[in-house]
């Protein structure tokens, strides 16, 4: 396997870990939302119910997990473009395989080239 292949594999494993973290955070967020619904249905004050569930931390936790997932997904896509270029695939082929526009593929390929030159 080439260095580019190894890099893609590492990024895919990192993405998988980010997916697992996001899944856990979303499950906690869902449970908290259901608890909040039960409190509200029971006549609780919204602000008191949110304070009880510590809603501020949950929102931050969800946002951070989504950001981590998006960053990992972006790294995977960049690594895919690097490997596809190394393997001689055209941007159109990669764009079609990923289900993205040719314009987005072009921007991501350019970003991959910039990253490789740094």
C-alpha positions in Angstrom: 0.0 0.0 0.0 1.3 3.5 -0.8 1.7 6.3 1.7 -1.4 7.9 0.3 -3.4 4.7 0.7 -2.2 4.4 4.3 -3.1 8.0 4.9 -6.7 7.5 3.6 -7.0 4.4 5.8 -5.9 6.3 8.9 -8.4 9.1 8.1 -11.2 6.6 7.6 -10.5 5.1 11.0 -10.5 8.6 12.5 -13.8 9.3 10.8 -15.2 6.0 12.2 -14.2 7.1 15.7 -15.8 10.5 15.1 -19.0 8.8 14.0 -19.1 6.7 17.2 -18.6 9.8 19.4 -21.3 11.7 17.4 -23.6 8.8 17.8 -23.1 8.7 21.5 -23.6 12.4 21.9 -26.8 12.4 19.7 -28.2 9.5 21.8 -27.6 11.5 25.0 -29.1 14.6 23.3 -32.1 12.6 22.3 -32.7 11.2 25.8 -32.4 14.7 27.3 -34.9 16.0 24.8 -37.4 13.2 25.7 -36.9 14.0 29.4 -37.4 17.7 28.7 -40.6 16.8 26.9 -41.8 14.8 29.8 -41.0 17.6 32.2 -42.9 20.1 30.1 -45.9 17.8 29.7 -45.9 17.5 33.4 -46.2 21.3 33.8 -42.6 22.1 34.6 -41.2 25.5 34.0 -39.1 25.5 30.9 -36.1 27.3 32.3 -36.1 25.2 35.4 -36.4 22.0 33.3 -33.5 23.1 31.1 -31.3 23.9 34.1 -32.1 20.5 35.5 -31.0 18.9 32.2 -28.0 21.2 31.9 -29.0 22.1 28.3 -26.1 24.4 27.7 -23.6 21.6 28.0 -25.6 19.3 25.7 -25.8 22.0 23.0 -22.1 22.6 23.2 -21.4 18.9 23.2 -23.5 18.3 20.1 -21.9 21.2 18.3 -18.4 20.0 19.1 -19.2 16.4 18.0 -20.7 17.6 14.7 -17.7 19.8 14.1 -15.3 16.9 14.8 -17.3 14.7 12.4 -17.3 17.3 9.7 -13.5 17.9 10.0 -12.8 14.1 9.9 -15.1 13.7 6.9 -13.3 16.6 5.1 -9.9 15.0 5.8 -11.2 11.7 4.3 -12.4 13.4 1.2 -9.1 15.2 0.8 -7.2 12.0 1.2 -9.6 10.4 -1.4 -8.7 13.1 -3.9 -5.0 12.5 -3.2 -5.2 8.8 -3.8 -7.5 9.2 -6.8 -5.0 11.6 -8.4 -2.1 9.2 -7.6 -4.1 6.4 -9.3 -4.8 8.4 -12.4 -8.5 9.0 -11.9 -10.0 12.2 -13.4 -11.8 14.8 -11.3 -15.0 14.0 -13.1 -14.7 10.3 -12.2 -14.1 11.1 -8.5 -16.9 13.7 -8.4 -19.4 11.2 -10.0 -18.2 8.4 -7.6 -18.7 10.7 -4.5 -21.9 12.2 -5.8 -20.6 15.8 -5.7 -20.4 18.5 -8.3 -17.4 18.9 -10.6 -16.9 22.3 -9.1 -16.7 21.0 -5.6 -14.4 18.3 -6.8 -12.1 20.9 -8.4 -12.0 23.0 -5.2 -11.2 19.9 -3.0 -8.5 18.7 -5.4 -7.0 22.2 -5.3 -7.1 22.1 -1.5 -5.5 18.6 -1.6 -2.7 20.0 -3.8 -2.1 22.9 -1.4 -2.0 20.6 1.6 0.5 18.3 -0.2 2.8 21.2 -1.0 2.9 22.5 2.6 
